[in-house]
């Protein structure tokens, strides 16, 4: 069968255009609806921001001034008193700021008392040579780490010009060392032992740190409570009761004696219930080592040659200054460059001349000014040790200061010693 379309071509094109128009209108309606939704969301977001800002401003007003920014709003009861309502608010804020920086201040504060241990090392004392230097007057400038002193040099066979040379060379070769005592924790890592838990001593030329394990803040608890079972307490109480009855039967005529025995028994029971303190365990930790290999063996627990090294592998001292060569040997020159006691060009010798000492003997009189390395006086550099050319040393907690002061010498000539 055949069908014949009687719709002309113009009508067909009109129908196609109408379909296209309807499609475009539909798409435009969808786009308009999406845009309207976005606008509504943005309006809601903007209104929420304005409400949040208003609430935060009211909260700020409540916490700062004690009243909200908006007069119609109210402060919550848990906001507390407004900051500006405190009369001494400036002092309070200053104290809070200072408390935040107290740790930094402690690390950077100057420990100028180390100067006495330093002088004990750099001044010739006659033990390793015939030279001796004694101080008659000492002044210090903490802000610039400078010490100035007048001194007299004594020698056994002559006036002691080489005493000054000995002092100068010794001061230039003196260095310091500091660091941390470490312990092995339960996780197998080395952690620092607080400095207040360590005191140092010297035995046969070797420095040891005595770790007071068990002291407050030093790893283990100091106080331990002795607990007893109920049966033990009952047995003890029954024994005490029987003994008290026997005593009362024997001394029935002496009422005062029975009262004293009862008082003693009650005191003994109270003593048994008291908290008992455990003894603090003292652990000896080596600080000085022959070389890098000796340090590694001690740190890794491979050095078990004698009783002094029984704690090897659990404790060791970590130095911040000591240097070693590639072969592991101690490098003194590199160590002096790393931590010298004197700052660069830190030694100045002032007036030099002959003088008479307290016993009218002829001595060398001179003045010296030392500029000390600022790292030496820094309190944060703990466990400080001063080491001289003769291997004489002193530490913060082990200082044996000799008698290094004397009366000032009387000048007899003004010639400079270099002219002689």
C-alpha positions in Angstrom: 0.0 0.0 0.0 1.3 3.5 -0.7 0.8 6.6 1.5 0.8 10.1 0.0 1.7 13.0 2.3 -0.5 15.9 1.6 1.4 18.3 4.0 3.4 20.7 2.0 7.1 21.2 2.7 6.4 24.6 4.3 4.2 22.9 6.9 6.9 20.3 7.7 9.6 23.0 8.3 7.2 24.9 10.6 6.7 21.8 12.8 10.5 21.3 13.0 11.0 24.9 14.1 8.4 24.6 16.8 10.0 21.5 18.2 13.4 23.3 18.3 11.8 26.3 20.0 10.2 24.2 22.7 13.5 22.5 23.4 15.4 25.8 23.7 12.7 27.1 26.1 12.9 24.0 28.2 16.7 24.2 28.5 16.5 27.9 29.4 14.0 27.2 32.1 16.3 24.5 33.6 19.3 27.0 33.5 17.2 29.7 35.1 16.1 27.3 37.9 19.7 26.3 38.6 20.8 29.9 38.7 18.0 30.7 41.1 19.0 27.8 43.3 22.6 29.0 43.4 21.5 32.6 44.2 19.4 31.2 47.1 22.4 29.2 48.4 24.7 32.2 48.2 22.1 34.3 50.1 21.8 31.7 52.8 25.6 31.5 53.1 26.0 35.2 53.3 23.3 35.5 55.9 25.0 32.7 57.9 28.3 34.5 57.7 26.7 37.7 59.0 25.1 35.8 61.8 28.3 34.0 62.7 30.3 37.3 62.7 27.7 38.9 64.8 27.8 36.1 67.4 31.6 36.2 67.4 31.6 40.0 67.9 29.2 39.6 70.8 31.4 36.8 72.3 34.5 39.0 71.9 32.7 41.8 73.6 31.7 39.6 76.5 35.2 38.2 77.0 37.0 41.6 76.6 34.7 44.3 77.8 32.1 42.2 79.8 29.2 43.2 77.5 28.1 42.2 74.0 28.5 44.4 71.0 24.8 44.1 70.2 22.7 45.8 72.9 19.9 43.3 72.4 22.1 40.3 73.0 23.2 38.8 76.3 26.4 37.3 77.6 26.4 33.6 78.5 27.1 32.8 82.2 30.2 30.8 81.3 32.0 33.6 79.5 33.5 34.8 82.8 34.6 38.3 83.6 35.7 40.6 80.8 39.5 41.0 80.5 39.3 44.8 80.5 37.4 44.7 83.8 40.5 43.5 85.6 42.4 46.5 87.2 45.8 44.8 86.8 45.3 43.4 83.3 48.7 44.7 82.1 50.5 42.9 84.9 48.6 39.7 84.3 49.4 39.7 80.5 53.0 40.6 81.2 53.4 37.6 83.6 51.8 35.2 81.1 54.2 36.4 78.4 57.2 36.0 80.8 56.1 32.5 81.7 56.1 31.5 78.1 59.7 32.6 77.7 61.1 31.4 81.0 62.5 28.3 79.4 64.4 30.3 76.8 65.7 32.7 79.5 67.0 29.8 81.6 68.8 28.3 78.6 70.5 31.7 77.7 71.3 33.0 81.2 74.9 33.5 82.1 76.6 31.2 84.7 79.5 33.5 85.6 80.6 31.4 88.6 82.4 29.1 86.1 85.2 31.7 86.0 86.7 30.3 89.2 87.0 26.9 87.8 88.5 28.4 84.6 91.1 30.3 86.5 92.0 27.2 88.5 93.0 25.5 85.2 94.7 28.3 83.2 96.8 29.7 86.0 100.0 27.8 86.6 99.9 26.3 90.1 103.4 24.8 90.5 102.2 21.2 90.4 103.3 20.5 86.8 106.1 23.0 86.7 108.0 25.5 88.8 105.7 28.3 87.8 103.0 29.7 90.0 100.6 32.6 89.3 98.4 34.1 92.0 95.8 36.8 91.6 95.7 40.0 93.7 92.6 41.7 92.2 89.9 40.3 89.9 87.0 42.1 88.1 84.5 40.8 85.6 82.2 42.2 83.0 79.2 39.8 82.6 77.7 41.6 79.6 80.9 41.2 77.5 82.3 38.0 79.0 85.5 39.8 80.0 87.6 39.2 83.2 90.5 41.4 84.2 93.0 40.7 86.9 96.3 41.7 88.4 98.6 38.8 89.1 102.1 37.9 90.4 104.2 35.2 88.9 106.5 33.1 91.1 109.3 30.9 89.9 111.8 28.7 91.8 115.1 29.8 90.3 114.6 33.2 88.7 112.3 36.2 88.6 109.8 34.3 86.6 109.6 35.9 83.2 108.8 32.5 81.6 105.9 32.2 84.1 104.1 34.8 82.0 104.9 32.9 78.8 103.6 29.7 80.5 100.4 31.4 81.4 99.8 32.8 77.9 100.5 29.5 76.1 98.4 27.5 78.6 95.4 29.9 78.2 95.6 29.6 74.5 95.5 25.8 74.6 92.7 25.5 77.1 89.4 24.4 75.9 86.0 23.3 77.3 83.6 20.5 76.8 79.9 20.1 77.6 77.2 17.7 76.7 74.4 15.3 77.9 74.2 12.2 79.9 72.0 9.7 78.1 70.1 6.6 79.2 68.4 3.8 77.4 64.6 3.9 77.8 62.1 1.2 77.6 61.7 1.7 73.8 65.4 1.1 73.1 66.1 4.7 72.4 68.7 6.9 74.2 67.1 9.9 76.0 68.7 12.7 78.0 69.0 12.4 81.8 68.0 15.7 83.5 71.0 17.6 84.7 69.7 17.8 88.3 69.9 14.0 88.4 73.7 14.0 87.8 76.6 14.9 90.0 80.2 14.5 88.8 83.3 13.1 90.5 86.8 12.3 89.5 88.4 8.9 90.2 92.0 8.1 89.0 91.8 10.9 86.4 88.5 9.7 85.0 85.4 11.8 85.3 82.2 9.9 86.2 78.6 11.1 86.3 76.7 9.8 89.3 73.1 9.2 88.2 70.7 9.4 91.2 68.2 7.0 89.8 65.0 7.0 91.8 65.2 10.6 93.0 62.2 12.8 92.2 62.0 13.3 88.4 64.8 10.9 87.8 63.0 8.0 86.0 62.0 5.8 89.0 59.6 6.7 91.8 61.2 7.6 95.1 58.5 6.4 97.5 57.2 2.8 97.6 54.4 1.7 99.9 54.8 -1.7 101.7 51.6 -3.6 101.4 50.7 -6.5 103.7 48.0 -9.1 103.5 45.0 -9.2 106.0 46.2 -12.5 107.4 49.6 -11.1 108.3 48.0 -8.1 109.9 45.7 -10.3 112.0 48.7 -12.5 113.1 50.7 -9.5 114.0 47.8 -8.0 115.9 47.1 -11.2 117.8 50.8 -11.6 118.7 50.9 -8.1 119.9 47.7 -8.6 121.9 49.1 -11.7 123.6 52.3 -10.0 124.5 50.4 -7.1 125.9 48.2 -9.4 128.0 51.3 -11.1 129.4 52.9 -7.8 130.3 49.6 -6.6 131.9 49.4 -9.8 133.9 52.9 -9.5 135.2 52.7 -5.8 135.9 49.1 -5.6 137.0 50.1 -3.6 140.1 51.8 -1.0 138.0 49.1 0.9 136.0 51.6 3.4 134.6 53.8 0.7 133.2 50.8 -0.9 131.4 49.8 2.4 129.9 53.3 3.0 128.6 53.4 -0.5 127.0 50.1 0.1 125.3 51.4 3.4 123.9 54.6 1.7 122.6 52.5 -1.0 120.9 50.3 1.6 119.2 53.3 3.6 118.1 54.9 0.4 116.6 51.6 -0.3 114.7 51.6 3.2 113.3 55.3 2.9 112.2 54.5 -0.3 110.3 51.8 1.5 108.4 53.9 4.5 107.5 55.2 5.0 103.9 58.7 3.7 103.5 61.2 5.4 101.2 63.3 3.3 99.0 67.0 4.1 98.7 68.1 6.1 95.6 70.2 3.9 93.4 73.5 5.6 92.4 74.7 4.6 88.9 78.2 5.5 87.8 78.5 6.7 84.2 81.8 7.2 82.5 82.3 10.6 80.9 85.8 10.4 79.6 86.9 7.9 76.9 90.3 7.1 75.3 89.1 7.5 71.8 86.1 7.1 69.5 86.3 3.3 69.6 86.3 3.3 73.4 83.2 5.5 73.3 81.4 3.3 70.8 82.2 0.1 72.8 80.9 1.7 76.0 77.7 3.0 74.2 77.0 -0.3 72.5 77.6 -2.4 75.7 80.7 -4.1 74.3 83.1 -2.9 77.0 82.6 -5.3 80.0 86.3 -5.6 81.1 85.8 -4.4 84.6 83.2 -3.5 87.2 83.3 0.2 86.3 81.8 -0.6 82.9 79.0 -2.8 84.2 76.4 -0.2 83.0 78.0 0.0 79.5 75.3 -0.1 76.8 72.7 1.5 79.0 74.2 4.9 79.8 76.9 7.1 78.2 78.0 10.7 77.9 77.4 12.6 74.6 80.0 15.3 74.2 79.3 18.5 72.1 83.0 19.5 71.7 85.4 16.5 71.5 86.6 15.8 68.0 88.1 12.6 66.6 90.2 11.8 63.6 89.1 9.4 60.8 91.0 6.6 62.6 89.0 7.3 65.8 91.8 8.9 67.7 91.2 12.0 69.8 92.0 15.2 67.9 93.0 17.9 70.4 93.7 20.6 67.9 90.3 20.2 66.3 88.7 20.2 69.7 90.5 23.5 70.7 89.2 25.1 67.5 85.7 23.8 68.2 85.4 24.9 71.8 88.2 27.3 72.8 88.0 29.0 76.2 89.3 32.3 74.8 87.5 34.2 72.1 89.4 35.3 69.0 92.2 37.7 70.2 90.8 37.2 73.6 94.1 37.5 75.6 95.6 40.9 76.3 98.6 41.4 78.7 98.7 44.9 80.1 101.5 46.3 82.4 104.4 44.1 83.2 107.2 44.8 85.7 109.1 43.7 88.7 107.6 43.8 92.2 108.0 42.7 95.7 105.7 40.1 97.1 104.2 39.7 100.5 107.5 38.3 101.8 109.6 40.9 100.1 110.7 38.4 97.4 111.2 39.6 93.8 108.3 38.6 91.7 106.8 39.3 88.2 103.8 41.6 88.4 101.4 41.9 85.4 97.8 42.5 84.5 95.7 40.5 82.0 92.4 40.8 80.3 90.6 37.7 79.0 87.6 37.7 76.7 85.9 34.4 77.2 83.9 32.4 74.6 80.3 33.3 75.2 79.4 29.6 74.9 81.4 28.9 78.0 79.1 30.9 80.4 75.8 29.8 78.8 73.8 28.0 81.4 72.1 25.8 78.7 75.4 24.2 78.0 75.3 21.8 80.9 78.0 19.6 82.5 80.7 22.1 81.6 84.3 20.9 81.8 87.4 23.0 81.5 90.5 21.2 80.2 94.0 22.6 80.3 97.2 21.5 78.4 98.3 19.5 81.4 95.0 17.6 81.3 94.0 19.3 84.5 90.2 19.8 84.5 87.3 21.0 86.6 83.5 20.6 86.1 80.4 22.4 87.2 79.7 19.9 90.0 83.2 18.9 90.8 85.4 22.0 91.4 88.4 22.0 93.7 89.4 25.6 93.8 92.8 26.1 95.3 94.1 29.2 97.1 94.8 31.4 94.0 94.7 34.9 95.6 97.5 36.8 97.3 98.4 40.4 98.3 99.3 42.8 95.5 103.0 43.2 94.8 104.8 46.5 95.3 106.4 48.0 92.2 110.2 48.3 92.3 110.9 49.1 88.6 108.8 50.2 85.6 110.9 48.5 82.9 108.9 46.3 80.6 109.9 42.7 80.8 110.3 42.5 77.0 113.1 45.1 77.2 115.2 42.7 79.4 
